Amino acid sequence: MKRRELIRQLISEGCFLYRHGSNHDLYMNPRTGQKAPIPRHKTSRN
């Protein structure tokens, strides 16, 4: 899955950008409080 597709899916589920890291962006789900690191690479290994 491409990074952009993953971010669109997270945003559609209600997540938002929590902060930028050095190599990853951190997205947070406000309903559950869980945070997900998203690497800044064009494709993921899955």
C-alpha positions as protocol buffer text, in pm:
chain_id: "A"
residue {
  index: 1
  type: MET
  ca { x: 0 y: 0 z: 0 }
}
residue {
  index: 2
  type: LYS
  ca { x: 131 y: 341 z: -86 }
}
residue {
  index: 3
  type: ARG
  ca { x: 186 y: 590 z: 193 }
}
residue {
  index: 4
  type: ARG
  ca { x: -64 y: 837 z: 51 }
}
residue {
  index: 5
  type: GLU
  ca { x: -337 y: 572 z: 32 }
}
residue {
  index: 6
  type: LEU
  ca { x: -275 y: 473 z: 393 }
}
residue {
  index: 7
  type: ILE
  ca { x: -295 y: 835 z: 510 }
}
residue {
  index: 8
  type: ARG
  ca { x: -622 y: 889 z: 322 }
}
residue {
  index: 9
  type: GLN
  ca { x: -767 y: 579 z: 485 }
}
residue {
  index: 10
  type: LEU
  ca { x: -657 y: 691 z: 833 }
}
residue {
  index: 11
  type: ILE
  ca { x: -808 y: 1037 z: 784 }
}
residue {
  index: 12
  type: SER
  ca { x: -1135 y: 890 z: 658 }
}
residue {
  index: 13
  type: GLU
  ca { x: -1152 y: 685 z: 980 }
}
residue {
  index: 14
  type: GLY
  ca { x: -1114 y: 1002 z: 1190 }
}
residue {
  index: 15
  type: CYS
  ca { x: -740 y: 997 z: 1262 }
}
residue {
  index: 16
  type: PHE
  ca { x: -530 y: 1312 z: 1247 }
}
residue {
  index: 17
  type: LEU
  ca { x: -161 y: 1400 z: 1222 }
}
residue {
  index: 18
  type: TYR
  ca { x: -33 y: 1407 z: 1580 }
}
residue {
  index: 19
  type: ARG
  ca { x: 328 y: 1507 z: 1507 }
}
residue {
  index: 20
  type: HIS
  ca { x: 616 y: 1479 z: 1261 }
}
residue {
  index: 21
  type: GLY
  ca { x: 911 y: 1265 z: 1361 }
}
residue {
  index: 22
  type: SER
  ca { x: 1251 y: 1244 z: 1193 }
}
residue {
  index: 23
  type: ASN
  ca { x: 1160 y: 946 z: 970 }
}
residue {
  index: 24
  type: HIS
  ca { x: 794 y: 886 z: 1051 }
}
residue {
  index: 25
  type: ASP
  ca { x: 472 y: 1081 z: 1096 }
}
residue {
  index: 26
  type: LEU
  ca { x: 255 y: 990 z: 1391 }
}
residue {
  index: 27
  type: TYR
  ca { x: -122 y: 970 z: 1339 }
}
residue {
  index: 28
  type: MET
  ca { x: -365 y: 947 z: 1630 }
}
residue {
  index: 29
  type: ASN
  ca { x: -716 y: 807 z: 1659 }
}
residue {
  index: 30
  type: PRO
  ca { x: -904 y: 1038 z: 1900 }
}
residue {
  index: 31
  type: ARG
  ca { x: -1168 y: 775 z: 1980 }
}
residue {
  index: 32
  type: THR
  ca { x: -921 y: 513 z: 2102 }
}
residue {
  index: 33
  type: GLY
  ca { x: -617 y: 728 z: 2183 }
}
residue {
  index: 34
  type: GLN
  ca { x: -395 y: 493 z: 1982 }
}
residue {
  index: 35
  type: LYS
  ca { x: -107 y: 634 z: 1778 }
}
residue {
  index: 36
  type: ALA
  ca { x: 27 y: 482 z: 1457 }
}
residue {
  index: 37
  type: PRO
  ca { x: 371 y: 562 z: 1314 }
}
residue {
  index: 38
  type: ILE
  ca { x: 365 y: 600 z: 935 }
}
residue {
  index: 39
  type: PRO
  ca { x: 706 y: 587 z: 764 }
}
residue {
  index: 40
  type: ARG
  ca { x: 793 y: 853 z: 511 }
}
residue {
  index: 41
  type: HIS
  ca { x: 864 y: 603 z: 235 }
}
residue {
  index: 42
  type: LYS
  ca { x: 653 y: 582 z: -79 }
}
residue {
  index: 43
  type: THR
  ca { x: 559 y: 215 z: -31 }
}
residue {
  index: 44
  type: SER
  ca { x: 532 y: -17 z: 265 }
}
residue {
  index: 45
  type: ARG
  ca { x: 648 y: -377 z: 274 }
}
residue {
  index: 46
  type: ASN
  ca { x: 291 y: -516 z: 285 }
}
